[in-house]
């Protein structure tokens, strides 16, 4: 069984080696094709299209406003998350926090508390037992019409 595992491992490693070599040769071909296309001059339509485009002029103050807006959004999300946490699980979290911060109490005699209203349950009524069917062997034939 161990030799089968070793053969399987070697086969997997061989497949991985063949795959990596094929990917490497395909990758070299793709890089060569990309470099060849990048070295070609632009077509006439590309040159005309680029000459008719004007770069947009962006004011300097817009970049600062974007960061201000992103920071404000982050603060709002943080405040809403804190409010949801406090509404859904805040009380349990604070209770557990108090229990971990609480000092260990000394062992005192703890008297059990008395129940203010003891409950006296009445006795349950007698439940009749169910009649069982007689046991039958496989060789015995039971006729239900007798």
SERO-4910 file (N, C-alpha, C, O; in steps of 0.05 Angstrom, whole numbers):
BEGIN
 pado doro    nc1    nc2    nc3   cac1   cac2   cac3    cc1    cc2    cc3    oc1    oc2    oc3
  Unk    A     16    -24      0      0      0      0     17     25      0     11     45    -12
  Unk    A     40     24     14     58     47     15     71     52    -12     76     75    -19
  Unk    A     77     30    -27     89     34    -53     69     47    -72     77     63    -89
  Unk    A     43     41    -69     23     54    -86     22     84    -80     19    100    -99
  Unk    A     24     91    -55     24    120    -48     49    134    -59     47    157    -68
  Unk    A     72    120    -58     96    133    -68     95    136    -98    103    157   -109
  Unk    A     84    116   -112     81    118   -141     61    140   -148     66    156   -167
  Unk    A     40    143   -133     20    164   -138     32    191   -133     27    210   -148
  Unk    A     49    194   -112     62    219   -107     81    226   -129     82    249   -137
  Unk    A     97    207   -138    116    212   -160    101    220   -186    109    238   -200
  Unk    A     78    207   -191     62    214   -214     51    242   -213     51    257   -232
  Unk    A     42    250   -189     32    277   -185     54    298   -189     50    318   -201
  Unk    A     78    292   -178    100    310   -182    109    313   -211    116    334   -220
  Unk    A    108    291   -225    114    291   -254     94    308   -269    101    323   -287
  Unk    A     68    304   -263     48    320   -276     51    350   -269     47    367   -287
  Unk    A     58    356   -245     63    384   -237     87    396   -252     86    419   -260
  Unk    A    108    380   -256    131    389   -271    124    395   -300    132    415   -311
  Unk    A    109    376   -313    101    380   -341     84    405   -343     86    420   -362
  Unk    A     65    408   -324     47    431   -325     63    457   -323     57    476   -337
  Unk    A     82    458   -304     98    483   -301    115    489   -325    118    512   -332
  Unk    A    126    469   -338    142    474   -362    124    484   -385    132    502   -400
  Unk    A    100    472   -388     82    482   -409     73    510   -404     71    526   -422
  Unk    A     66    516   -379     58    544   -372     81    563   -377     76    586   -386
  Unk    A    105    555   -371    128    573   -375    132    579   -405    138    602   -412
  Unk    A    130    559   -422    134    564   -451    111    580   -462    116    597   -479
  Unk    A     87    575   -454     64    591   -463     67    620   -454     61    639   -468
  Unk    A     76    623   -429     80    650   -418    101    666   -433     98    690   -438
  Unk    A    123    652   -441    144    666   -457    133    674   -484    139    696   -493
  Unk    A    117    657   -496    105    664   -522     86    688   -520     86    705   -537
  Unk    A     70    688   -498     51    710   -494     66    737   -489     57    757   -499
  Unk    A     88    736   -474    103    760   -469    116    770   -495    117    794   -500
  Unk    A    126    752   -512    138    760   -537    117    772   -556    123    792   -569
  Unk    A     93    761   -557     72    772   -573     63    799   -563     58    817   -579
  Unk    A     62    803   -537     54    829   -526     76    850   -532     69    873   -539
  Unk    A    101    842   -530    123    861   -536    123    869   -565    128    892   -572
  Unk    A    116    850   -583    115    856   -611     92    875   -617     96    894   -633
  Unk    A     69    871   -605     47    889   -610     52    917   -598     43    937   -609
  Unk    A     66    918   -576     72    944   -563     91    960   -580     91    984   -579
  Unk    A    109    946   -594    129    960   -610    118    971   -636    131    988   -648
  Unk    A     94    963   -645     83    973   -670     73   1001   -666     63   1008   -644
  Unk    A     74   1017   -686     64   1045   -684     33   1045   -683     20   1026   -692
  Unk    A     22   1066   -671     -7   1068   -670    -19   1071   -697     -6   1080   -716
  Unk    A    -43   1061   -700    -57   1064   -725    -66   1092   -729    -64   1109   -711
  Unk    A    -75   1099   -753    -84   1126   -759   -108   1133   -743   -110   1156   -733
  Unk    A   -126   1115   -739   -150   1121   -723   -143   1126   -694   -155   1144   -682
  Unk    A   -124   1111   -683   -116   1116   -655   -103   1143   -653   -107   1157   -633
  Unk    A    -87   1151   -672    -73   1177   -671    -93   1200   -673    -91   1219   -658
  Unk    A   -113   1197   -691   -134   1218   -693   -150   1220   -667   -156   1242   -658
  Unk    A   -158   1197   -656   -174   1197   -632   -159   1209   -609   -170   1224   -593
  Unk    A   -133   1203   -606   -117   1215   -585   -113   1245   -588   -111   1260   -569
  Unk    A   -111   1254   -613   -107   1283   -618   -132   1299   -611   -130   1323   -605
  Unk    A   -156   1287   -613   -181   1301   -608   -189   1300   -578   -208   1314   -570
  Unk    A   -175   1285   -562   -181   1284   -534   -166   1305   -519   -143   1311   -524
  Unk    A   -180   1317   -500   -167   1337   -482   -168   1325   -454   -188   1314   -445
  Unk    A   -146   1327   -440   -146   1316   -413   -164   1332   -395   -165   1357   -396
  Unk    A   -179   1319   -378   -197   1334   -359   -180   1349   -338   -160   1339   -328
  Unk    A   -189   1372   -332   -176   1388   -312   -191   1384   -286   -215   1391   -284
  Unk    A   -177   1374   -267   -190   1368   -241   -180   1388   -220   -156   1391   -217
  Unk    A   -198   1400   -206   -190   1419   -186   -175   1405   -163   -180   1381   -158
  Unk    A   -158   1419   -150   -141   1408   -129   -158   1402   -104   -153   1382    -90
  Unk    A   -178   1418    -98   -193   1415    -74   -211   1390    -74   -220   1381    -53
  Unk    A   -216   1379    -98   -234   1355    -99   -221   1330    -86   -234   1313    -75
  Unk    A   -194   1328    -88   -181   1304    -77   -183   1304    -47   -187   1284    -34
  Unk    A   -180   1328    -35   -183   1330     -5   -211   1324      4   -215   1313     25
  Unk    A   -231   1333    -12   -259   1327     -5   -265   1298     -6   -282   1288     10
  Unk    A   -253   1284    -24   -258   1255    -26   -248   1241     -1   -262   1223     10
  Unk    A   -224   1248      9   -214   1236     33   -230   1243     57   -235   1227     75
  Unk    A   -240   1268     58   -257   1277     80   -283   1261     80   -292   1253    101
  Unk    A   -295   1257     57   -319   1242     55   -315   1213     63   -332   1201     76
  Unk    A   -293   1201     55   -287   1173     62   -284   1170     92   -293   1151    104
  Unk    A   -270   1189    105   -267   1188    134   -293   1192    148   -298   1179    168
  Unk    A   -309   1210    138   -335   1215    151   -353   1190    148   -367   1182    167
  Unk    A   -352   1177    125   -368   1152    121   -358   1130    140   -374   1115    151
  Unk    A   -332   1128    144   -321   1108    162   -330   1113    191   -337   1095    205
  Unk    A   -331   1138    199   -340   1145    226   -370   1139    230   -378   1129    251
  Unk    A   -386   1145    210   -415   1139    211   -419   1109    213   -436   1100    229
  Unk    A   -405   1093    197   -408   1064    198   -399   1054    226   -412   1036    236
  Unk    A   -378   1065    237   -369   1057    263   -389   1063    285   -394   1046    302
  Unk    A   -401   1086    284   -421   1094    304   -446   1077    301   -457   1068    322
  Unk    A   -455   1071    277   -479   1054    273   -473   1026    283   -490   1014    295
  Unk    A   -449   1016    277   -442    989    287   -441    988    317   -450    968    328
  Unk    A   -431   1008    330   -430   1009    359   -458   1010    371   -464    997    391
  Unk    A   -476   1025    358   -503   1027    368   -517   1000    365   -531    991    383
  Unk    A   -513    986    342   -526    960    338   -515    940    358   -529    923    369
  Unk    A   -489    941    364   -476    923    383   -488    927    411   -494    908    425
  Unk    A   -491    952    418   -502    958    445   -531    950    447   -540    941    468
  Unk    A   -547    952    425   -575    945    426   -579    915    427   -596    905    441
  Unk    A   -562    900    412   -566    871    410   -551    855    431   -562    836    443
  Unk    A   -526    862    437   -511    845    455   -496    860    476   -478    849    489
  Unk    A   -501    885    479   -486    901    498   -490    894    526   -471    894    542
  Unk    A   -515    887    534   -520    880    562   -506    855    570   -495    852    591
  Unk    A   -507    835    552   -494    809    558   -463    814    559   -450    802    576
  Unk    A   -453    830    541   -424    836    541   -416    849    567   -396    842    580
  Unk    A   -432    869    576   -425    884    600   -428    865    625   -412    868    644
  Unk    A   -447    847    625   -450    829    647   -426    810    649   -415    806    670
  Unk    A   -417    800    626   -394    782    626   -368    798    634   -351    787    648
  Unk    A   -366    823    626   -344    840    633   -343    844    663   -322    843    675
  Unk    A   -366    849    675   -367    853    704   -360    827    719   -346    828    739
  Unk    A   -368    805    708   -362    779    721   -332    774    720   -321    762    739
  Unk    A   -319    781    698   -290    776    697   -274    796    714   -253    789    724
  Unk    A   -285    819    719   -271    839    735   -278    837    764   -265    850    781
  Unk    A   -297    820    771   -306    817    799   -285    803    816   -272    784    806
  Unk    A   -282    812    840   -263    799    858   -275    773    868   -299    770    871
  Unk    A   -257    753    872   -268    728    882   -278    732    911   -265    744    927
  Unk    A   -302    721    916   -314    725    942   -304    703    961   -296    681    953
  Unk    A   -304    710    987   -295    691   1007   -316    670   1011   -340    675   1006
  Unk    A   -308    646   1020   -327    624   1024   -342    629   1050   -332    626   1072
  Unk    A   -367    637   1047   -384    641   1070   -406    620   1069   -411    608   1048
  Unk    A   -418    616   1091   -440    597   1091   -464    610   1076   -474    631   1083
  Unk    A   -472    596   1056   -493    606   1039   -519    592   1047   -521    568   1043
  Unk    A   -538    608   1056   -563    596   1064   -582    596   1040   -584    616   1026
  Unk    A   -594    573   1035   -613    573   1012   -637    591   1017   -647    593   1039
  Unk    A   -645    604    996   -668    622    999   -694    606    999   -697    585    986
  Unk    A   -712    615   1015   -738    602   1017   -755    610    993   -755    633    984
  Unk    A   -770    591    983   -788    597    961   -812    611    972   -824    601    992
  Unk    A   -820    634    962   -842    649    974   -869    635    973   -884    636    993
  Unk    A   -875    621    952   -900    607    950   -894    578    942   -890    573    918
  Unk    A   -894    560    961   -888    532    954   -911    521    938   -934    527    942
  Unk    A   -904    504    919   -924    492    901   -928    464    910   -910    448    910
  Unk    A   -953    457    916   -960    429    923   -974    417    899   -997    424    892
  Unk    A   -961    399    887   -973    386    863   -990    363    873   -982    347    890
  Unk    A  -1014    361    862  -1031    338    869  -1020    312    856  -1005    314    836
  Unk    A  -1028    290    867  -1018    265    856  -1030    260    829  -1054    266    824
  Unk    A  -1014    249    811  -1024    244    784  -1044    221    784  -1040    202    799
  Unk    A  -1064    222    767  -1084    200    766  -1071    174    756  -1050    175    742
  Unk    A  -1083    152    763  -1072    126    755  -1076    123    724  -1098    127    714
  Unk    A  -1055    114    711  -1056    110    682  -1060     80    677  -1043     65    686
  Unk    A  -1080     72    662  -1084     43    657  -1062     33    639  -1052     47    621
  Unk    A  -1054      8    643  -1033     -4    627  -1045    -14    601  -1069    -20    599
  Unk    A  -1029    -17    581  -1038    -26    555  -1034    -56    553  -1014    -67    562
  Unk    A  -1054    -70    542  -1053    -99    539  -1035   -105    516  -1037    -94    494
  Unk    A  -1016   -124    520   -998   -132    500  -1009   -155    484  -1024   -171    495
  Unk    A  -1001   -158    459  -1009   -181    442   -992   -204    450   -969   -201    458
  Unk    A  -1002   -229    447   -986   -252    454   -963   -256    434   -966   -249    411
  Unk    A   -942   -267    444   -919   -272    426   -925   -296    409   -937   -316    418
  Unk    A   -916   -295    384   -921   -317    364   -895   -325    352   -879   -308    343
  Unk    A   -890   -351    350   -866   -361    336   -871   -361    306   -894   -358    298
  Unk    A   -850   -364    291   -853   -365    262   -868   -390    253   -881   -390    232
  Unk    A   -865   -412    269   -878   -437    261   -907   -438    269   -922   -454    258
  Unk    A   -916   -422    287   -943   -421    296   -960   -404    278   -951   -383    269
  Unk    A   -984   -413    272  -1002   -398    256  -1024   -388    274  -1037   -403    288
  Unk    A  -1029   -362    274  -1049   -350    291  -1072   -343    273  -1070   -328    254
  Unk    A  -1095   -354    280  -1119   -348    264  -1135   -327    280  -1143   -332    302
  Unk    A  -1140   -305    268  -1154   -283    282  -1184   -287    283  -1197   -272    297
  Unk    A  -1195   -308    268  -1224   -311    267  -1233   -332    288  -1257   -337    290
  Unk    A  -1216   -344    303  -1224   -364    323  -1237   -352    346  -1245   -366    365
***
